[in-house]
């Protein structure tokens, strides 16, 4: 699936998600094939080429920065019956070798696919955000 987004007048950007068995070294269950692990790719225009490199994020940098690439993952870290939690892994390196973890963060599900709040995460998030206007996307099918 791809999610389009605008990026400062450049070609349309999108993120593709490929769910696959967990490859090892991730935080979800070894050998899992239950959509608890996925690779994310960032694209600019064409979906046939990943744009997850430093040159894309910093166009004024020298052309060599194209060789500094990223690999991104989405890993379910919660067990069955628990509120869904995920690790959004960000790994950086040269070419296809990504050995430096930098920029990773954790996510919690706050609404289900029908937009119904998932407690206690929803209330905790609303308390944290206070009066800031929010838009939450649910029901992706």
N, C-alpha and C positions, 0 to 999 in steps of 0.2 A: 504494500500500500504506500502511496505517496501523499504527502501533505504539502500543498503549494504554499509559498510565502514570498512576499515582496522583499527585495534587498536593494535599496538605494538605486533604482533605475537600471540595474543590471539584469541579465537574463533571469527568468523565473527560477527560484530555488525550490528544491523539494528534498524531503527525507524519505528514504525507502527503508523498510523493515523486512528482514528475512529471518523468520523463526526457523531454528534448526537445533539438532541435538547439541547439548552443551559440550564444548571442546576440551574442557579441562582448564584449570587455573581460574575459573570463574567461581562465583559464590553459590550458584544453584546446584541442585541435585545431580551428581555425576550420571551421565548417560541419559538424562531426561529428554524425552521427545514430546512433552506436554505443553509446548509453547511457553515454557518458563525462561527460555533464553533466546535472544535474537541479536543479530548484527544490524547496525544502523549505518546507512551511507548517506552522505550529504552530496547533492548534485546541483549544478548550475546549468540550467538548460537541458542538455541531453542526459537521460537516465543511464546511458551506457558507460559513463565515466564518473568515478567518484571525484568529488572536488574537495575532499577533506585534507587540504594541505595548507601550509602557512601562507603561500602566495595568494590563495583565494581570500583568506581572512585579512591579509595585509598586502594589497595589490602593489603598493609602492616599494616593497622589499625586492631585493635582487631575484633574478630568475631561479637561482639555486634553492630558494625557499620552497619551490614546488616539490623538492625531494623530501622535505620534512613533512611527513604524512601522519594522519591520525586513523585510528581504528576505534569504533564506538560500539558499545554493547548495551543491552537492556536485560538485566538478570533478575528474575524473581528471587527474593531472599526470604520471603515469609513461607511458612508451612501451610498445609491444608487447614481450613477452618479459621485461619487468622485473617486480619485485615491485610490486604495486599500491600507489600512493600517491594521496592525494586532498587537495584543499584544501576545507575547510569554510568557505565565505565567509559573513560576517555584515556586512550593509550597512544603515545607518540613515539616516533622514531624515524629512521631513514628508509625510504622505499617501502618494502612490505614487512620490515622487522620493527615491531612496536613494543619496546621494552620499558618505556617510561610512563608510569601512570600519573597523569596530571589533569586536573579539572573534573575528576569524577565527583558524583554527588548521589544522594539517596532521595527516593521519591516514595510518597505514601498515597494510596488511593483515598480520595475524599468523597467521591460520588460513584455510584454504580452506572451501568450502561443506560439506565432509565432516568438518570439524574437524581436518584434518591441518595441522600447523605449517608455516608458510611461512618459510623461512630466508633470510637471517640475521635478519630482523625479529623472529621469535618469540623466539629466544635472547636478542637484545638487550633485548627487552621484559621477559622473565623476569628477566634480570640486574638491570635497572633497578628492578623491583618488589620484588625480594628475597623475603621470607617473607610478604608481604601476601596473604591469601586472595583468590582471583579467581574470577569466573564469566565465561566467554566464550561468546557466543551464535553458533552457526554452523548451517548447514543450513536457512536461511530459504527457503521455497519457496512 
